[in-house]
Amino acid sequence: MEGVSRVTTQTFRRMKAESLPIAVLTAYDYTMARILDRAGVDALLVGDSASNVISGHETTLPITLDHMIYHAQSVVRAVERAFVIVDLPFGSYQGNSQQALTSAIRVMKEAGAHAVKIEGGRSVLSAIEIIHQTGIPIMGHLGLTPQSIYHFGTYKVRATDPQEADQLREDALELQNAGCFAIVLEKIPAQLAQEISLSLTIPTIGIGAGNACDGQVLVTHDALGLNNDFNPRFVRRYLNLEDSMDSAVRNYVDDVRTRSFPSLQESY
């Protein structure tokens, strides 16, 4: 990919100004990140969703900062163009701005990431401000925030009532003013997401928030059909890899059992 320009926060701002939607997918390992980067994805999110799709946990809460740094290191080694954003996991920033800064610095120094992301609105403003003041790009995340799932008690759509919608609008402006370069809007009404996107000078990245956001993000494992048991309304499956891989592995097992693999041509 010689001569390819790297995506930066300036690219995000330019793409919003030009109404060019930003394509984001998750990545947790070198091989997948390399494929996504070469396919033209603008940004790779090393999400704490690794807790679910890689480690098999029910929620994102168990994953640690060390785990996130490990995954981020693998992704950063693979990319030549995409902007790499890393989630700060639960417990690494809430309620303690200095801890938040320390966590963000570790991600940037140890993983070589390009930005960090944290969930929440008004409650995390001080953390966002101190991280931004240090020169680290930071992405916000509003709406359904998976790290707060035990508080919500459900994965239903957020901000459907006027009071929560008003709070979300205020939080989005405050995150922008605190220094966020972009904000993820997760699982909120499409009309509300459109209003917020138009009101901000920074890009919004939607997931289950309609097509008026400035960009979209999906968990790659969902988009490629690697988990057919998870079928939220907002996911579009571009492949059905779970069934394809199942068939391929069964063929391999059969070939081994019948000694048709390896063949003479595959032997030395």
Residue pairs with C-beta under 8 A, 6 or more apart in sequence:
1 38
1 80
1 81
4 80
4 81
5 11
5 81
6 80
6 81
6 83
7 42
7 43
7 81
7 82
7 83
8 83
8 114
9 83
9 115
9 137
9 181
9 182
11 42
11 83
12 22
12 43
12 83
12 181
12 182
12 202
12 203
13 181
13 201
13 202
13 203
14 20
15 21
15 22
15 42
15 203
15 214
15 215
16 22
16 201
16 202
16 203
16 214
21 214
21 215
21 216
22 42
22 43
22 203
22 205
22 214
22 215
22 216
23 40
23 41
23 42
23 43
23 215
23 216
24 41
24 42
24 43
24 44
24 45
24 85
24 205
24 215
24 216
24 217
24 218
25 36
25 41
25 44
25 45
25 217
25 218
25 219
25 220
25 223
26 44
26 45
26 46
26 47
26 49
26 50
26 217
26 218
26 219
26 220
26 221
27 33
27 36
27 44
27 45
27 46
27 75
27 78
27 220
28 46
28 47
28 50
28 53
28 54
28 71
28 74
28 75
29 71
29 74
29 75
30 74
30 75
30 77
30 78
31 78
32 220
33 44
33 74
33 75
33 77
33 78
33 79
33 82
34 78
34 79
36 44
36 82
36 220
37 44
37 78
37 79
37 80
37 81
37 82
38 80
40 81
41 82
42 82
42 83
42 215
43 82
43 83
43 84
43 85
44 75
44 79
44 82
44 83
44 84
44 85
45 85
45 86
45 87
45 117
45 217
46 68
46 71
46 72
46 75
46 84
46 85
46 86
46 87
46 111
46 113
47 60
47 87
47 219
48 60
48 63
48 68
48 87
48 89
48 90
48 146
48 147
49 60
49 146
49 219
50 63
50 67
50 68
50 71
51 57
51 59
51 60
51 61
51 62
51 63
51 67
51 89
52 58
52 59
52 60
53 219
53 221
53 226
53 227
54 71
55 62
55 63
55 67
57 63
59 146
59 149
59 150
60 89
60 90
60 146
60 147
60 149
61 90
61 91
61 147
61 149
61 150
63 89
63 90
64 89
64 91
64 92
65 88
65 89
65 92
65 103
65 106
65 107
67 89
68 86
68 87
68 88
68 89
68 107
69 86
69 106
69 107
69 110
69 111
72 84
72 86
72 107
72 111
72 112
72 113
73 110
73 111
73 112
75 84
76 84
76 111
76 112
76 113
83 114
83 115
84 112
84 113
84 114
84 115
85 113
85 114
85 115
85 116
85 117
85 139
86 107
86 111
86 113
86 115
86 116
86 117
87 116
87 117
87 118
88 100
88 103
88 104
88 107
88 116
88 117
88 118
89 147
90 147
92 99
92 100
92 103
93 99
93 100
93 103
93 104
93 118
93 124
93 127
94 100
94 120
94 123
94 124
94 127
96 127
97 126
97 127
97 129
97 130
98 130
100 118
100 124
100 127
100 130
100 131
101 127
101 130
101 131
101 134
103 116
104 116
104 131
104 134
104 136
104 138
105 134
105 136
107 113
107 116
108 116
108 136
114 137
115 136
115 137
115 138
115 139
115 181
116 131
116 136
116 137
116 138
116 139
117 138
117 139
117 140
117 141
117 184
118 124
118 127
118 128
118 138
118 139
118 140
118 141
119 141
119 145
119 146
119 147
119 148
120 140
120 141
120 142
120 145
120 148
121 140
121 142
121 167
121 168
121 170
121 171
121 172
121 174
121 175
122 170
122 171
122 174
125 174
125 175
125 178
128 138
128 140
128 175
128 178
128 179
128 180
129 178
129 179
131 138
131 179
132 138
132 178
132 179
132 180
133 179
137 181
138 179
138 180
138 181
139 180
139 181
139 182
139 183
139 184
139 205
140 172
140 175
140 180
140 182
140 183
140 184
141 183
141 184
141 186
142 168
142 171
142 172
142 175
142 183
142 184
142 185
142 186
142 188
143 158
143 159
143 168
143 184
143 185
143 186
143 187
143 188
143 209
144 152
144 155
144 157
144 158
144 186
144 187
144 188
144 208
145 186
146 186
149 155
152 158
155 187
155 232
156 187
157 187
157 188
157 189
157 208
158 164
158 168
158 186
158 187
158 188
159 165
159 167
159 168
159 188
159 189
159 192
160 189
165 189
165 192
168 188
168 192
168 196
169 192
169 195
169 196
169 199
172 183
172 185
172 196
172 199
172 200
172 204
173 199
173 200
175 183
176 183
176 200
176 201
176 202
180 202
181 202
181 203
182 202
182 203
182 204
182 205
182 214
182 215
183 196
183 200
183 202
183 203
183 204
183 205
184 204
184 205
184 206
184 207
184 217
185 193
185 196
185 197
185 204
185 205
185 206
185 207
185 209
185 213
186 206
186 207
186 208
186 209
187 207
187 208
187 209
187 234
188 208
188 209
189 209
189 210
190 209
190 210
190 211
190 212
191 210
193 204
193 206
193 209
193 210
193 212
193 213
194 210
194 212
194 213
196 204
197 203
197 204
197 212
197 213
197 214
198 212
203 213
203 214
203 215
204 213
204 214
204 215
205 213
205 214
205 215
205 216
205 217
206 212
206 213
206 215
206 216
206 217
207 216
207 217
207 218
207 234
208 232
208 233
208 234
209 234
218 235
218 236
219 235
220 226
221 227
222 230
222 232
222 235
222 237
223 235
223 236
223 237
223 238
223 239
224 237
224 238
224 239
224 241
225 237
225 238
225 239
225 240
225 241
225 242
225 243
226 241
226 242
226 245
227 242
228 240
228 242
228 243
252 261
255 261
